[in-house]
């Protein structure tokens, strides 16, 4: 797969995506610094009117030729992603990414299914995992805000939202912050307000860009336009604060046991003296993810029950028939050999992997829902 870089105009980069420092602004300062890298994506990223038509779409690199991953899925269908997923969705409906922000992001939510459907969108559940190999620095705010403190009232929130176009509404003053722990993660259902912390984060999620930004000013100093708050609702509801308030999942946002339900420690799937594979995203009906660690100098065959996209973050060797390495520095536009997509048949048969490095071979994998992941905490 080809590296797939995404700029964000409202956010500052943490600069841990392994791009050369000068290349984070290669897409132009007006469009914003590169803050994300997407994996196995089949829909366009919403990054503003100046974005190219293929912004966010992943490409496969084959014999010197770039092919849209979306087109490969359409042609190969069930032979690539498996019969169950193909018959249900006729696309690869999930993707993953690294996001890498210097500060916390704005407090925002992704629409619940019924609200997204009213404007022709899909809901967007998502999950987070914080790999140590991508976080040599924790940067300025290694905490994430989820929902609201149970003591906060509806009136307080609507009052802050009513100030959106006047002055800073500082919505996270009403929220709860959780210190982020390397090697762990969270699951975030649709409708939950969240302001993501300053760790480079691996994020499996549904393939959708439905989003509502409730906080009007980011720690990096960017002003959020009102359209980013209320642009993805029916036209007659754009100024209806009661309607906008109910975009959130009220029960989940005020849940006093939020951490108990949605915090995710890794769960070991396989462990021996040669390699370890852990579930890092689980406990939801949409997607899952694993972390694979192979000991130095070992060759193993790793089997999985479904197709997956993957990214190598440490080590070098062979992945099936391909040479692979996790680069230390990437130039913008350079082809890397760290990202792959594995068909369902190949996953079930098992991929032969050689770790030719003197450190662990570390790979992250994301799956659609037809896997035998743990049910939850």
N, C-alpha and C positions, 0 to 999 in steps of 0.2 A: 504494500500500500504506500501511497505518497503522503508525505507530511501535509497536514491540512490546517493552516494557521488562520486564526480568527481575531480581528481587532474589536475593541470595545471603546467607544468614544467617551463613555461616562466613568471609566474605571482606570486606575493606575496599575501597571504591571508589576508583579513580584520578581520578574526576570529569573525564574527558575525552570523555564521550559527548555533550557539548554541551547537556545538560540544565541548566536553571537550578539554581544551587547548592542552593537550599532544597528542590528537588524530588527529590533522590536518596533521601530518606527518606519519600516520599509513600505508599509501600505499608505503612508501619509499621515501627518499629524491631525488633519481634519477628520480622518476616519477613526483615529485613535491608535493607541499602542496595541500590539499583539498581546493578548492576555490568555488565549486558549488554543488548544490543539485538539481537533475532533478526530474520532476513530469510527470507521464503518458507518458513516452518515449518509442518508439517502434523501434528505430534504435540505433546502436552502436555509442558511443562517440569516436572521434578520439583523442587519448591522447598519441600516440606513440606505438612503436613496442612491448613493454612489457605489454601492456594492455591485460587483459583477454578478451575472446570472447564475454562475456556479459557486457562489460564495457558500462555503460550508459543505458542499458535496464532496464526498471522498472519491479518490481515483485509485485504481489499481495500476501498478507498474509491471508491464509484461513484455519482455524482450525489447526493451527500449521504447515501448509505446505506452501512453497513458490512456486508460479506459475508465469511464465512469462506473463506479461500483454499483450505482443504481441500475445502470443498463445491464450489467452482468447478472444482477439478481433477476431482472425481468426476463432475460434470455434463458438462464439456467434453472430458475424457479426452484422446485423441490429438490433437484439434484444438488443445489448449493445449500439452501437454508433448511431443508427438511420438509416433508410432506405436510406435517401438522401446521407449521408456521405459514407455509405458502398458501395452503387452502383457506386459512383463516384471514390472512392479511394481504396476500399477493405483494408483499414487500418485506424487507428487513425492518421491523417496526421499532427497533431500539438502537441506541448508539451509546458511545461513551466519550469522555473527553478529559483532558486536564484543564482545569481553570486555575489561574495563578494571579491573585490580586495582592497588592501591597497592603491595603487596608481591608476592613470589612466592606462587603457590598451593601447596597441599599436594602432596606427591609421590603421584601416583595413576596408575591405568591404566584403559583401557577393554577389556572382555573380548574375547578371541579368539572367533571365530564358534562353535566347538564348545562353549565354556564358556557363552556367552550363550544358546545354544539350549536348554541344559539347564534354564534358568529362564524360558523363553519370551521372551527378549530378542533383540536383534540386536547384532552387533558394531558398533564405532564408530571407524573410521579418521578422522583429522582432519589439517588442515594450518593453517599460520599465515603471515600476511604482516603486515609492520609499516609501515603507510603514514605518511610524514612528516607529512602534513596532519592526522593525528589525534594527533600526539605532539609538541606544543609543549613538553611536559615528559616526561622519561624516568622520573620518579619514583624510588623508593628502591632498586629492585633490577632493573635492566635485563639480567638473565641468566635463562636457562632451564636447568634440570637435566634431563638425559636419561639414563635407565637407571642403570647402576652402573659404577664404575671396574672395568676388567678384573681388577684384583688382588683385588677383594672376593670373599669366599667365601660359599657357600650358608649355612654355619653362622652367619656374621655377620648375614646378612639375617634368618634365622629367629629369631635371638636378639633382634633389634630388634623384629620383629613380635610376639614373645611378651610384650613389654613394653607392648603397646598400651594396656591398661587400667590401667597402674600409674604410669608417668611418661613424659615426652617421649621418643619413640624417635629423633628427629632423623635420620630416614632419609636426608636429603640429604647428610649427612656422608659417606655411602658412594657418592655419585653424582658426576657430572661436570657442571660448569656451563659454558655457552657464552654469551659476551657477545652480546647481540642487536644486529643491524645494521639500521638503517632502510632500507626499500626492498628487503628480502630476506625469506626465509621458510624454513619447514621443513615436511616431511611426517612425520607420526607414525603408524606402523602400530598396529593393535590389539595389546595386550599389552605395550606399552612404557611404563615408568614415566616420568612427566614432571611437573615443577613449573614452571608457566609464569611468565615474568618480568613485570615491571611496566610493559610497554608496552601501549598500547591496540592490540589485535590484531584483524585481520580473519581469521576462522576458518571456511573452508569445511569441511564434514564430512558424514558420514552421519547420517540422521535417526534418532537413537537416544540414549537417556539411560543406557545401561549404563555403570557406573562402580564402581571400588573404590578408596577412599582409604587408602593405606598409611601415610601420615604422620599422626600423631595430634594434632599441634599446629601451627597455622599461625603465620607470623611476626606476623600481626595480633593474636594472642593467643587465638584460638578453639580450643576443645577438640573434637576430632572423635569422635562416638559410634562404638562398635564396629560398630554396624549399618551405618555408612557404609563400613566396611572389608569386612565379611563378610555383608552382608544380601542380596546378589544371587548366592548360590550355593545348591546343594541344602541343605536343612535339616540333614542329617547331616554336612555338610562345614564348617559354620560355625566349628568349633573345630579343624579339621584343618589345621595350619600347613603341612604338606607339600602338601596340595591347594591351599591358598591361594598358596603360593610358586609353584606351577606355573600359576597364572593368567597369569603373565607369559611373554612370548616370550623364552626364555632366551638364544638366540643373538643376537637383536637388542639386548637390554639390555646385553650385555657386549661388543658388537662394537667393536673398537678403531678401525674405520673408519666409525663412526657418522656423523660429519659429512660424510664423502665421499659416503655413500649417501643421506642424507636432507636435507642443506642444499640450499636452492633459491634461486639467483639468478634474476632475471627473464630471460626469453628473448624477444627481439623477434619478433613475428609480422608486423606491418606498421609501416613508418615512412616518412613523407614530410614535406613542409613544413607540412602541414595537421594531421596527427594521428599519434599513435603508439599502438599496442596491443601489450601484452606479456603473455605467459603468466607468471603469478606462482605458480600452483599447478599441478603437472603430475607425471608420473612415478609414477602410481598408477592402478589400474583402476576407481576409484570416482567421482571428481569432478575438476574442474579449475576454475581461476579466471583472470581476466584483469584487467589495469589499462588503462583507456583514458584518454588525454590528448589533448585537442583544443586547438589554439592559440587565443589570444584573437581574437574577431571572425570565426572561421571557421565555415562550414556544411559538414558532411560527411554522407555516407551510409555507415554502418558495417554490414557484413554478418557474421553468425556462422552456424555450421552447426547450432546446436541452441538450444532454449529456455534461458532463463536468468533468474535474479533479479539485481537490481542496486541499488546505492546510490551516490548522488552525494555526494562529500565536499568538492568545491570548485567554485565557479563558479555561473553561472545561465544560463538560455536556454530552449530548447525541446527536448523529447525526444519525437520523433514529433509527435502532435497536442497534447501536454501542455506547459504551462509547468512549469519545474523550477528549483529553487534549492537549494543546500546551506546550511542555516540556520546562523547563528552561535550562537544560543541557542534552545532548545526548551523550552516549558512542558509539564509532564506533562499528558497528555490532549489536547494540541494536534495537529491534523492537519498534517503536513508534506508537501512536494512534492519529495522527494528519493529515493524508493524506488519501484521498478517491477518487474513481471514481464513478460517478453517471450515470446510464443508462438514455437514452432518456425518456423511459416510467416513471421511477421514478422521473425524473426532472419535467416532465409535471404534474404528479399526485401531486407532492409536497413532500418535505422532512420535517419531523417533527424534530425540533431542540430545545433542552432544553439548556438554559444557566444557569448552576448551580453555576457560579462563582460570585464574587462581583465586577467584572469589565466587560467591553464589551467583547462579544464573537466576534472575528474578523477572518473572513475567506476570502481567495482569490480564485477565480474560473477562469479557462480558458476554452474557447469554440472554436469549429471550426466555420466556417463562416455562418452556417445556424441559425443565431440568429438575433433578431430585434435590433441591436445596432444602436446608432446614426451615422449619415453619416459623421460627421467631426466637426471641430471647427466652 
